[in-house]
Amino acid sequence: MASVTQPAPRVSVCIPTYKGAATIGPAIASVLAQTFADFELLVIDDGSPDGTADVVAGFSDPRLRYLRNPVNLGPEGNWNRCLDEARGHYFKLLPHDDLLRADCLARQVAVLDADPSKQLALVFSSRDVLGPSGRRLTTRGYPDASAERLASADVCVACARRGTNLLGEPGAVMFRRELATLVGQFDARDPYVIDLDYWFRLLAHGDAWYVAEPLASFRVSANQWSVLLGQQQSEDFRRCVARHSPHWPRPLGALDSLLARITPGMNNLARRLFYSVYLR
């Protein structure tokens, strides 16, 4: 008898992982606990030697699929394999130490479903920042908490002026998977802003919608931030803005360009001071 092809799920949630045994369990559990049930959860392991596979094997759910790369692809390659393997109408990437609130998929799917003309490129939310123990340290979001629909040019210029990724980490963002065929794959030429680079490319095809409530959580550790808050991150941000801004519907003015050069370093200093206190 010919096999019956399973219908594509509404959402693909993809967790790219490497050495994620310590934190991937809660990440998986947060996805499986979603109030919106029509999704697939792909865990793509980049050859972890630490028992990540055993943690994943402890979950029994037909929506969960585990794939292991035969060779290590690195973060960029593994993120792109997530795009290649996903079957859902909508796509969300979730790092292995981050979490989704139980209504995250429901809230973001509702936004994109209400846009049949596909004028929205993505939906994003605020996100809680967690310390290594899971304690909430702060909440990050878009500067205008009352905003909902945001013109792509406004979002891009706001990111440049403030010197930071206002749309958030991957777990806070959802987009139509078909849009990835136009945008292409993740590009790690500026590795510390690989996500923002992709958001800028998506926003070339539509506007953004903001959900002010924190629908995702982003975990940080002292070791992680001692690396990510260096000069390299600021330089990556500046290069990313310089590469994309000539193509934005609204070009950067002289003040915008000046702020885009200055504010990334200021933000890094402020975050370093914050985390030096709360991650000790």
C-alpha positions in Angstrom: 0.0 0.0 0.0 1.3 3.4 -0.9 2.3 5.5 2.2 0.0 8.4 3.0 1.9 11.8 3.1 1.3 13.6 6.3 -0.1 17.1 5.9 2.4 19.9 6.6 2.0 21.4 10.1 1.1 25.0 10.5 4.3 25.8 12.4 7.8 24.4 12.4 9.7 25.1 15.6 13.4 24.2 15.1 15.9 23.9 17.9 19.5 23.8 16.6 21.8 22.4 19.2 25.3 21.6 20.1 26.3 20.6 23.6 22.8 21.4 24.8 22.3 18.7 27.3 22.1 21.1 30.3 19.3 23.3 29.0 17.6 21.7 26.0 15.1 19.8 28.2 13.2 22.8 29.4 13.3 24.3 25.9 11.7 21.2 24.4 9.1 21.1 27.2 8.2 24.7 26.6 7.4 23.9 23.0 5.4 20.8 23.8 3.4 22.7 26.3 2.0 25.2 23.7 -1.7 25.8 23.7 -1.5 25.8 19.8 -1.0 22.2 18.9 -0.5 22.1 15.1 3.3 22.2 15.0 6.3 20.1 14.4 9.4 20.3 16.6 12.7 19.6 15.0 15.8 19.2 17.1 18.9 19.2 14.9 22.0 18.2 16.7 25.3 19.3 15.4 27.2 16.3 16.7 26.9 17.0 20.5 29.2 14.7 22.6 27.5 15.6 25.9 24.3 13.5 26.0 22.0 15.9 24.3 20.5 13.0 22.3 19.7 11.2 25.6 17.8 14.2 26.9 15.8 14.4 23.6 15.1 10.7 23.8 13.4 11.2 27.1 10.5 13.0 25.4 7.7 11.0 23.7 5.6 13.1 21.3 4.8 12.4 17.7 5.4 16.0 16.8 9.1 15.8 17.9 11.7 14.8 15.4 15.4 14.5 16.2 18.1 14.7 13.5 21.8 14.5 14.0 24.3 16.0 11.5 26.9 13.4 10.3 29.5 16.1 10.5 29.6 19.3 12.5 28.2 22.2 10.4 28.8 25.0 12.8 26.0 27.4 14.0 25.4 28.9 10.5 25.2 25.6 8.8 22.9 24.1 11.5 20.5 27.1 11.4 20.3 26.7 7.7 19.6 22.9 8.0 16.7 23.9 10.2 15.3 26.0 7.3 15.9 23.1 4.9 14.2 20.5 7.0 11.2 22.5 8.1 7.8 21.7 6.6 5.5 24.1 8.4 3.7 27.1 7.0 5.3 29.3 9.6 8.8 29.1 11.0 10.4 29.8 14.4 14.0 29.1 15.4 14.5 28.5 19.1 18.1 28.3 20.6 18.5 25.3 22.9 18.7 27.3 26.1 15.7 29.6 25.5 12.0 29.1 26.3 8.6 29.9 24.8 5.6 31.0 26.9 2.7 28.6 26.6 0.7 30.9 24.3 3.6 32.1 22.1 2.7 30.1 19.0 -1.1 30.8 19.4 -0.5 34.5 19.6 1.9 34.8 16.7 0.0 32.4 14.4 -3.1 34.5 15.0 -1.3 37.6 13.8 0.0 36.0 10.6 -3.3 34.3 9.9 -5.0 37.7 10.1 -2.8 38.9 7.3 -3.9 36.9 4.2 -2.5 39.5 1.8 0.9 38.7 3.3 2.0 42.2 3.9 3.6 41.3 7.2 7.1 39.9 7.0 7.3 38.8 10.6 5.8 39.0 14.0 7.9 39.5 17.1 7.5 40.0 20.9 9.1 41.2 24.0 11.2 38.6 25.8 12.3 38.0 29.3 16.1 37.8 30.0 16.9 34.9 32.4 20.0 34.3 34.4 21.7 30.9 34.5 19.4 29.7 37.3 16.3 30.7 35.4 15.6 33.9 37.4 14.2 36.7 35.4 16.7 39.6 35.2 14.8 42.0 33.0 12.5 42.3 30.0 13.5 43.6 26.6 11.1 44.9 24.0 10.4 47.5 21.3 10.8 51.1 22.7 7.1 51.9 21.9 5.2 49.4 24.0 1.9 50.5 22.4 3.1 49.7 18.9 1.5 46.9 16.9 2.0 47.2 13.2 5.3 48.7 12.3 6.5 49.9 8.9 9.6 48.0 7.9 11.6 51.3 7.4 10.7 52.5 10.9 11.8 49.3 12.5 15.1 49.2 10.6 15.9 52.8 11.3 15.0 52.4 15.0 17.4 49.5 15.3 20.2 51.5 13.6 19.6 54.6 15.8 19.5 52.6 19.0 22.4 50.4 18.1 20.7 47.1 18.9 18.5 44.3 17.7 15.0 45.6 18.7 13.2 42.6 17.2 15.0 40.2 19.5 16.5 36.8 19.5 15.2 34.0 17.3 12.7 32.7 19.8 10.8 36.0 19.8 10.3 36.0 16.0 8.0 34.0 13.6 7.8 34.4 9.8 6.3 32.6 6.8 8.6 29.8 5.7 7.9 30.6 2.0 9.5 34.0 2.6 12.8 32.2 3.3 12.8 31.1 -0.4 13.0 34.7 -1.3 15.4 35.8 1.4 17.7 32.8 1.3 19.7 31.3 4.1 21.2 32.6 7.3 24.5 34.5 6.7 27.1 34.5 9.4 29.6 37.0 7.8 28.9 39.1 10.9 28.3 36.2 13.4 27.1 38.2 16.4 24.2 39.7 14.5 23.3 36.7 12.3 19.7 37.0 13.5 19.4 40.8 12.9 20.9 40.4 9.4 18.0 37.9 8.6 15.4 40.2 10.1 16.6 43.1 8.0 16.4 40.8 4.9 12.8 39.7 5.8 11.7 43.3 6.3 12.6 44.0 2.7 9.4 42.1 1.9 6.9 43.5 4.4 6.2 45.1 7.7 6.5 43.9 11.3 3.9 43.2 14.0 4.8 43.7 17.7 3.3 41.8 20.6 4.4 43.7 23.7 4.0 40.8 26.1 7.1 38.6 26.6 6.2 35.5 24.7 9.8 34.1 24.9 12.7 33.9 27.3 16.4 34.3 26.5 18.9 32.8 28.9 22.4 34.4 29.5 25.4 33.2 31.4 28.6 34.9 32.5 30.7 33.0 30.1 28.4 33.7 27.2 28.3 37.4 27.8 32.1 37.8 28.4 32.4 36.8 24.8 29.4 38.4 23.2 29.8 41.9 24.7 33.2 42.5 23.2 34.2 45.0 20.6 33.5 42.5 17.8 29.8 42.6 18.5 29.7 46.4 18.0 31.7 46.1 14.8 29.4 43.4 13.4 26.4 45.6 14.1 27.9 48.5 12.3 28.8 46.5 9.3 25.3 44.9 9.2 23.6 48.3 9.2 26.0 49.7 6.6 25.3 46.7 4.3 21.5 46.9 4.5 20.7 50.6 5.1 21.2 51.7 1.5 18.3 49.4 0.5 15.8 50.6 3.1 12.7 52.6 1.9 13.8 55.4 4.2 17.5 56.2 4.1 19.5 57.0 7.2 20.0 60.7 7.8 23.2 62.2 9.1 22.1 61.9 12.7 20.9 58.3 12.2 24.2 57.3 10.7 26.1 59.0 13.6 24.0 57.2 16.2 24.4 53.9 14.4 28.2 54.2 14.8 28.1 55.4 18.4 25.3 53.6 20.2 26.4 49.9 19.7 29.5 50.5 21.9 27.4 52.4 24.5 24.9 49.5 24.6 27.7 47.0 25.1 29.1 49.0 28.0 25.7 49.3 29.6 25.0 45.6 29.3 28.4 44.7 30.6 27.8 46.8 33.7 24.3 45.2 34.2 25.4 41.6 33.8 28.6 42.2 35.9 26.2 42.8 38.8 23.4 40.2 38.1 25.6 37.3 36.8 28.1 37.3 39.5 
